């Protein structure tokens, strides 16, 4: 029985590491991981447009930031 203790401990360690990696991957995927449906990073302009659409910023601030981004 003691012969398998070292082997089993190593396998269990690998199992727990893989389990944590899989859980983190699932959480990141479920949260969207900061990517849109095509798998690409959102541009600054996309984020700005979303903020404006949600009413987080006013039109004047949106226009100024849009001009700043286009420079």
Biopython code that builds the backbone (N, CA, C, O; Angstrom):
import numpy as np
from Bio.PDB.StructureBuilder import StructureBuilder

atoms = [
    (1, "UNK", "N", (0.826, -1.192, 0.000)),
    (1, "UNK", "CA", (0.000, 0.000, 0.000)),
    (1, "UNK", "C", (0.868, 1.253, 0.000)),
    (1, "UNK", "O", (0.534, 2.231, -0.669)),
    (2, "UNK", "N", (1.959, 1.241, 0.727)),
    (2, "UNK", "CA", (2.828, 2.405, 0.774)),
    (2, "UNK", "C", (3.537, 2.631, -0.554)),
    (2, "UNK", "O", (3.969, 3.747, -0.841)),
    (3, "UNK", "N", (3.660, 1.598, -1.357)),
    (3, "UNK", "CA", (4.311, 1.727, -2.647)),
    (3, "UNK", "C", (3.522, 2.657, -3.570)),
    (3, "UNK", "O", (4.120, 3.359, -4.386)),
    (4, "UNK", "N", (2.217, 2.673, -3.459)),
    (4, "UNK", "CA", (1.374, 3.486, -4.322)),
    (4, "UNK", "C", (1.163, 4.895, -3.780)),
    (4, "UNK", "O", (0.655, 5.763, -4.491)),
    (5, "UNK", "N", (1.547, 5.126, -2.542)),
    (5, "UNK", "CA", (1.297, 6.433, -1.931)),
    (5, "UNK", "C", (1.981, 7.553, -2.718)),
    (5, "UNK", "O", (1.348, 8.572, -2.997)),
    (6, "UNK", "N", (3.237, 7.392, -3.076)),
    (6, "UNK", "CA", (3.951, 8.417, -3.829)),
    (6, "UNK", "C", (3.350, 8.631, -5.206)),
    (6, "UNK", "O", (3.188, 9.772, -5.640)),
    (7, "UNK", "N", (3.019, 7.559, -5.890)),
    (7, "UNK", "CA", (2.420, 7.651, -7.217)),
    (7, "UNK", "C", (1.039, 8.295, -7.140)),
    (7, "UNK", "O", (0.720, 9.177, -7.936)),
    (8, "UNK", "N", (0.232, 7.864, -6.199)),
    (8, "UNK", "CA", (-1.123, 8.397, -6.049)),
    (8, "UNK", "C", (-1.108, 9.869, -5.681)),
    (8, "UNK", "O", (-1.944, 10.642, -6.150)),
    (9, "UNK", "N", (-0.155, 10.257, -4.840)),
    (9, "UNK", "CA", (-0.054, 11.663, -4.464)),
    (9, "UNK", "C", (0.277, 12.530, -5.658)),
    (9, "UNK", "O", (-0.280, 13.618, -5.802)),
    (10, "UNK", "N", (1.178, 12.068, -6.522)),
    (10, "UNK", "CA", (1.530, 12.823, -7.720)),
    (10, "UNK", "C", (0.375, 12.942, -8.685)),
    (10, "UNK", "O", (0.148, 13.997, -9.278)),
    (11, "UNK", "N", (-0.354, 11.853, -8.839)),
    (11, "UNK", "CA", (-1.509, 11.860, -9.732)),
    (11, "UNK", "C", (-2.586, 12.782, -9.171)),
    (11, "UNK", "O", (-3.224, 13.514, -9.928)),
    (12, "UNK", "N", (-2.796, 12.758, -7.874)),
    (12, "UNK", "CA", (-3.807, 13.628, -7.262)),
    (12, "UNK", "C", (-3.425, 15.092, -7.420)),
    (12, "UNK", "O", (-4.290, 15.938, -7.644)),
    (13, "UNK", "N", (-2.129, 15.400, -7.305)),
    (13, "UNK", "CA", (-1.674, 16.771, -7.464)),
    (13, "UNK", "C", (-1.971, 17.255, -8.887)),
    (13, "UNK", "O", (-2.460, 18.368, -9.078)),
    (14, "UNK", "N", (-1.678, 16.426, -9.869)),
    (14, "UNK", "CA", (-1.954, 16.771, -11.264)),
    (14, "UNK", "C", (-3.460, 16.915, -11.484)),
    (14, "UNK", "O", (-3.906, 17.821, -12.189)),
    (15, "UNK", "N", (-4.229, 16.032, -10.888)),
    (15, "UNK", "CA", (-5.690, 16.094, -10.998)),
    (15, "UNK", "C", (-6.215, 17.431, -10.491)),
    (15, "UNK", "O", (-7.033, 18.062, -11.162)),
    (16, "UNK", "N", (-5.762, 17.876, -9.319)),
    (16, "UNK", "CA", (-6.255, 19.129, -8.735)),
    (16, "UNK", "C", (-5.829, 20.342, -9.559)),
    (16, "UNK", "O", (-6.597, 21.292, -9.710)),
    (17, "UNK", "N", (-4.620, 20.311, -10.086)),
    (17, "UNK", "CA", (-4.165, 21.414, -10.937)),
    (17, "UNK", "C", (-5.027, 21.480, -12.187)),
    (17, "UNK", "O", (-5.481, 22.559, -12.570)),
    (18, "UNK", "N", (-5.258, 20.345, -12.825)),
    (18, "UNK", "CA", (-6.103, 20.326, -14.024)),
    (18, "UNK", "C", (-7.535, 20.759, -13.713)),
    (18, "UNK", "O", (-8.162, 21.458, -14.508)),
    (19, "UNK", "N", (-8.042, 20.348, -12.572)),
    (19, "UNK", "CA", (-9.398, 20.729, -12.181)),
    (19, "UNK", "C", (-9.506, 22.245, -12.023)),
    (19, "UNK", "O", (-10.473, 22.848, -12.487)),
    (20, "UNK", "N", (-8.536, 22.854, -11.381)),
    (20, "UNK", "CA", (-8.546, 24.311, -11.203)),
    (20, "UNK", "C", (-8.459, 25.008, -12.560)),
    (20, "UNK", "O", (-9.170, 25.983, -12.799)),
    (21, "UNK", "N", (-7.600, 24.519, -13.443)),
    (21, "UNK", "CA", (-7.468, 25.120, -14.779)),
    (21, "UNK", "C", (-8.790, 25.031, -15.538)),
    (21, "UNK", "O", (-9.215, 26.004, -16.160)),
    (22, "UNK", "N", (-9.428, 23.890, -15.490)),
    (22, "UNK", "CA", (-10.716, 23.715, -16.185)),
    (22, "UNK", "C", (-11.778, 24.648, -15.598)),
    (22, "UNK", "O", (-12.544, 25.256, -16.346)),
    (23, "UNK", "N", (-11.830, 24.765, -14.297)),
    (23, "UNK", "CA", (-12.815, 25.652, -13.653)),
    (23, "UNK", "C", (-12.563, 27.102, -14.059)),
    (23, "UNK", "O", (-13.505, 27.826, -14.383)),
    (24, "UNK", "N", (-11.309, 27.530, -14.046)),
    (24, "UNK", "CA", (-10.986, 28.906, -14.454)),
    (24, "UNK", "C", (-11.363, 29.154, -15.913)),
    (24, "UNK", "O", (-11.872, 30.221, -16.255)),
    (25, "UNK", "N", (-11.111, 28.169, -16.765)),
    (25, "UNK", "CA", (-11.464, 28.299, -18.179)),
    (25, "UNK", "C", (-12.974, 28.433, -18.343)),
    (25, "UNK", "O", (-13.440, 29.256, -19.130)),
    (26, "UNK", "N", (-13.738, 27.634, -17.608)),
    (26, "UNK", "CA", (-15.204, 27.681, -17.687)),
    (26, "UNK", "C", (-15.716, 29.046, -17.232)),
    (26, "UNK", "O", (-16.585, 29.633, -17.877)),
    (27, "UNK", "N", (-15.178, 29.548, -16.124)),
    (27, "UNK", "CA", (-15.608, 30.849, -15.607)),
    (27, "UNK", "C", (-15.278, 31.948, -16.615)),
    (27, "UNK", "O", (-16.111, 32.816, -16.876)),
    (28, "UNK", "N", (-14.072, 31.921, -17.185)),
    (28, "UNK", "CA", (-13.679, 32.935, -18.162)),
    (28, "UNK", "C", (-14.568, 32.869, -19.399)),
    (28, "UNK", "O", (-14.980, 33.905, -19.922)),
    (29, "UNK", "N", (-14.864, 31.672, -19.864)),
    (29, "UNK", "CA", (-15.709, 31.509, -21.045)),
    (29, "UNK", "C", (-17.128, 31.995, -20.759)),
    (29, "UNK", "O", (-17.736, 32.662, -21.595)),
    (30, "UNK", "N", (-17.652, 31.666, -19.592)),
    (30, "UNK", "CA", (-19.008, 32.078, -19.234)),
    (30, "UNK", "C", (-19.103, 33.590, -19.085)),
    (30, "UNK", "O", (-20.136, 34.181, -19.397)),
    (31, "UNK", "N", (-18.036, 34.215, -18.614)),
    (31, "UNK", "CA", (-18.037, 35.659, -18.417)),
    (31, "UNK", "C", (-17.775, 36.405, -19.718)),
    (31, "UNK", "O", (-17.895, 37.630, -19.748)),
    (32, "UNK", "N", (-17.428, 35.722, -20.768)),
    (32, "UNK", "CA", (-17.165, 36.364, -22.047)),
    (32, "UNK", "C", (-15.705, 36.651, -22.270)),
    (32, "UNK", "O", (-15.295, 36.859, -23.412)),
    (33, "UNK", "N", (-14.908, 36.671, -21.232)),
    (33, "UNK", "CA", (-13.478, 36.870, -21.375)),
    (33, "UNK", "C", (-13.083, 38.166, -22.051)),
    (33, "UNK", "O", (-11.972, 38.261, -22.573)),
    (34, "UNK", "N", (-13.962, 39.181, -22.062)),
    (34, "UNK", "CA", (-13.637, 40.450, -22.685)),
    (34, "UNK", "C", (-13.639, 40.417, -24.195)),
    (34, "UNK", "O", (-13.115, 41.331, -24.832)),
    (35, "UNK", "N", (-14.202, 39.411, -24.767)),
    (35, "UNK", "CA", (-14.231, 39.306, -26.224)),
    (35, "UNK", "C", (-15.679, 39.307, -26.701)),
    (35, "UNK", "O", (-16.595, 38.924, -25.972)),
    (36, "UNK", "N", (-15.858, 39.740, -27.927)),
    (36, "UNK", "CA", (-17.209, 39.712, -28.486)),
    (36, "UNK", "C", (-17.479, 38.369, -29.145)),
    (36, "UNK", "O", (-16.656, 37.459, -29.052)),
    (37, "UNK", "N", (-18.606, 38.235, -29.800)),
    (37, "UNK", "CA", (-19.025, 36.938, -30.340)),
    (37, "UNK", "C", (-18.085, 36.398, -31.418)),
    (37, "UNK", "O", (-18.059, 35.191, -31.660)),
    (38, "UNK", "N", (-17.313, 37.272, -32.068)),
    (38, "UNK", "CA", (-16.385, 36.801, -33.089)),
    (38, "UNK", "C", (-15.052, 36.389, -32.493)),
    (38, "UNK", "O", (-14.187, 35.892, -33.214)),
    (39, "UNK", "N", (-14.863, 36.582, -31.204)),
    (39, "UNK", "CA", (-13.634, 36.186, -30.539)),
    (39, "UNK", "C", (-12.545, 37.243, -30.594)),
    (39, "UNK", "O", (-11.412, 36.977, -30.194)),
    (40, "UNK", "N", (-12.864, 38.443, -31.082)),
    (40, "UNK", "CA", (-11.884, 39.513, -31.168)),
    (40, "UNK", "C", (-12.050, 40.464, -29.993)),
    (40, "UNK", "O", (-13.135, 40.602, -29.429)),
    (41, "UNK", "N", (-10.945, 41.118, -29.637)),
    (41, "UNK", "CA", (-11.001, 42.128, -28.580)),
    (41, "UNK", "C", (-11.883, 43.279, -29.050)),
    (41, "UNK", "O", (-11.893, 43.618, -30.234)),
    (42, "UNK", "N", (-12.619, 43.874, -28.125)),
    (42, "UNK", "CA", (-13.421, 45.041, -28.455)),
    (42, "UNK", "C", (-12.497, 46.239, -28.616)),
    (42, "UNK", "O", (-11.538, 46.405, -27.862)),
    (43, "UNK", "N", (-12.791, 47.051, -29.585)),
    (43, "UNK", "CA", (-11.999, 48.259, -29.783)),
    (43, "UNK", "C", (-12.447, 49.322, -28.780)),
    (43, "UNK", "O", (-13.511, 49.217, -28.171)),
    (44, "UNK", "N", (-11.625, 50.326, -28.628)),
    (44, "UNK", "CA", (-11.974, 51.425, -27.723)),
    (44, "UNK", "C", (-13.253, 52.113, -28.194)),
    (44, "UNK", "O", (-14.077, 52.527, -27.379)),
    (45, "UNK", "N", (-13.413, 52.232, -29.517)),
    (45, "UNK", "CA", (-14.615, 52.862, -30.051)),
    (45, "UNK", "C", (-15.853, 52.018, -29.766)),
    (45, "UNK", "O", (-16.917, 52.561, -29.470)),
    (46, "UNK", "N", (-15.724, 50.692, -29.853)),
    (46, "UNK", "CA", (-16.851, 49.807, -29.519)),
    (46, "UNK", "C", (-17.286, 50.011, -28.068)),
    (46, "UNK", "O", (-18.475, 50.117, -27.769)),
    (47, "UNK", "N", (-16.308, 50.061, -27.186)),
    (47, "UNK", "CA", (-16.611, 50.245, -25.759)),
    (47, "UNK", "C", (-17.257, 51.601, -25.528)),
    (47, "UNK", "O", (-18.221, 51.714, -24.771)),
    (48, "UNK", "N", (-16.723, 52.637, -26.185)),
    (48, "UNK", "CA", (-17.290, 53.982, -26.062)),
    (48, "UNK", "C", (-18.740, 54.006, -26.538)),
    (48, "UNK", "O", (-19.602, 54.589, -25.880)),
    (49, "UNK", "N", (-19.011, 53.373, -27.683)),
    (49, "UNK", "CA", (-20.372, 53.331, -28.206)),
    (49, "UNK", "C", (-21.314, 52.595, -27.258)),
    (49, "UNK", "O", (-22.462, 53.003, -27.079)),
    (50, "UNK", "N", (-20.838, 51.525, -26.657)),
    (50, "UNK", "CA", (-21.670, 50.795, -25.698)),
    (50, "UNK", "C", (-21.968, 51.640, -24.473)),
    (50, "UNK", "O", (-23.093, 51.633, -23.973)),
    (51, "UNK", "N", (-20.972, 52.368, -23.985)),
    (51, "UNK", "CA", (-21.191, 53.245, -22.822)),
    (51, "UNK", "C", (-22.224, 54.314, -23.145)),
    (51, "UNK", "O", (-23.085, 54.620, -22.320)),
    (52, "UNK", "N", (-22.141, 54.878, -24.334)),
    (52, "UNK", "CA", (-23.100, 55.907, -24.756)),
    (52, "UNK", "C", (-24.497, 55.298, -24.883)),
    (52, "UNK", "O", (-25.482, 55.896, -24.449)),
    (53, "UNK", "N", (-24.577, 54.126, -25.470)),
    (53, "UNK", "CA", (-25.874, 53.467, -25.643)),
    (53, "UNK", "C", (-26.521, 53.137, -24.301)),
    (53, "UNK", "O", (-27.744, 53.190, -24.171)),
    (54, "UNK", "N", (-25.714, 52.798, -23.313)),
    (54, "UNK", "CA", (-26.253, 52.485, -21.980)),
    (54, "UNK", "C", (-26.591, 53.734, -21.174)),
    (54, "UNK", "O", (-27.176, 53.642, -20.094)),
    (55, "UNK", "N", (-26.223, 54.898, -21.698)),
    (55, "UNK", "CA", (-26.519, 56.145, -20.998)),
    (55, "UNK", "C", (-25.500, 56.498, -19.928)),
    (55, "UNK", "O", (-25.767, 57.340, -19.072)),
    (56, "UNK", "N", (-24.343, 55.867, -19.967)),
    (56, "UNK", "CA", (-23.307, 56.143, -18.965)),
    (56, "UNK", "C", (-22.626, 57.487, -19.211)),
    (56, "UNK", "O", (-22.128, 58.116, -18.277)),
    (57, "UNK", "N", (-22.606, 57.924, -20.473)),
    (57, "UNK", "CA", (-21.995, 59.202, -20.808)),
    (57, "UNK", "C", (-22.953, 59.999, -21.681)),
    (57, "UNK", "O", (-23.803, 59.435, -22.370)),
    (58, "UNK", "N", (-22.804, 61.322, -21.642)),
    (58, "UNK", "CA", (-23.653, 62.215, -22.433)),
    (58, "UNK", "C", (-23.093, 62.334, -23.858)),
    (58, "UNK", "O", (-21.969, 61.920, -24.140)),
    (59, "UNK", "N", (-23.908, 62.907, -24.735)),
    (59, "UNK", "CA", (-23.530, 63.047, -26.139)),
    (59, "UNK", "C", (-22.245, 63.863, -26.306)),
    (59, "UNK", "O", (-21.377, 63.497, -27.098)),
    (60, "UNK", "N", (-22.121, 64.959, -25.567)),
    (60, "UNK", "CA", (-20.942, 65.812, -25.696)),
    (60, "UNK", "C", (-19.672, 65.042, -25.338)),
    (60, "UNK", "O", (-18.664, 65.138, -26.038)),
    (61, "UNK", "N", (-19.726, 64.276, -24.240)),
    (61, "UNK", "CA", (-18.563, 63.488, -23.833)),
    (61, "UNK", "C", (-18.269, 62.391, -24.864)),
    (61, "UNK", "O", (-17.110, 62.117, -25.177)),
    (62, "UNK", "N", (-19.321, 61.776, -25.379)),
    (62, "UNK", "CA", (-19.146, 60.748, -26.408)),
    (62, "UNK", "C", (-18.448, 61.330, -27.636)),
    (62, "UNK", "O", (-17.485, 60.753, -28.143)),
    (63, "UNK", "N", (-18.941, 62.479, -28.111)),
    (63, "UNK", "CA", (-18.365, 63.084, -29.317)),
    (63, "UNK", "C", (-16.906, 63.471, -29.098)),
    (63, "UNK", "O", (-16.069, 63.256, -29.975)),
    (64, "UNK", "N", (-16.597, 64.039, -27.935)),
    (64, "UNK", "CA", (-15.216, 64.448, -27.656)),
    (64, "UNK", "C", (-14.292, 63.236, -27.604)),
    (64, "UNK", "O", (-13.204, 63.254, -28.180)),
    (65, "UNK", "N", (-14.721, 62.200, -26.923)),
    (65, "UNK", "CA", (-13.888, 60.991, -26.815)),
    (65, "UNK", "C", (-13.747, 60.291, -28.181)),
    (65, "UNK", "O", (-12.697, 59.729, -28.494)),
    (66, "UNK", "N", (-14.805, 60.334, -28.972)),
    (66, "UNK", "CA", (-14.735, 59.732, -30.312)),
    (66, "UNK", "C", (-13.716, 60.486, -31.166)),
    (66, "UNK", "O", (-12.943, 59.875, -31.903)),
    (67, "UNK", "N", (-13.720, 61.827, -31.061)),
    (67, "UNK", "CA", (-12.734, 62.616, -31.803)),
    (67, "UNK", "C", (-11.325, 62.310, -31.316)),
    (67, "UNK", "O", (-10.398, 62.199, -32.119)),
    (68, "UNK", "N", (-11.160, 62.174, -30.006)),
    (68, "UNK", "CA", (-9.837, 61.856, -29.448)),
    (68, "UNK", "C", (-9.337, 60.514, -29.958)),
    (68, "UNK", "O", (-8.151, 60.361, -30.247)),
    (69, "UNK", "N", (-10.221, 59.554, -30.069)),
    (69, "UNK", "CA", (-9.840, 58.220, -30.521)),
    (69, "UNK", "C", (-9.487, 58.186, -32.007)),
    (69, "UNK", "O", (-8.689, 57.353, -32.436)),
    (70, "UNK", "N", (-10.076, 59.084, -32.793)),
    (70, "UNK", "CA", (-9.833, 59.056, -34.227)),
    (70, "UNK", "C", (-8.536, 59.758, -34.632)),
    (70, "UNK", "O", (-8.151, 59.729, -35.801)),
    (71, "UNK", "N", (-7.872, 60.381, -33.677)),
    (71, "UNK", "CA", (-6.598, 61.080, -33.974)),
    (71, "UNK", "C", (-5.483, 60.117, -34.196)),
    (71, "UNK", "O", (-4.353, 60.530, -34.454)),
]
sb = StructureBuilder()
sb.init_structure("model")
sb.init_model(0)
sb.init_chain("A")
sb.init_seg("    ")
for serial, (resi, resn, name, xyz) in enumerate(atoms, 1):
    if name == "N":
        sb.init_residue(resn, " ", resi, " ")
    sb.init_atom(name, np.array(xyz, "f"), 0.0, 1.0, " ", f" {name:<3s}", serial, name[0])
structure = sb.get_structure()
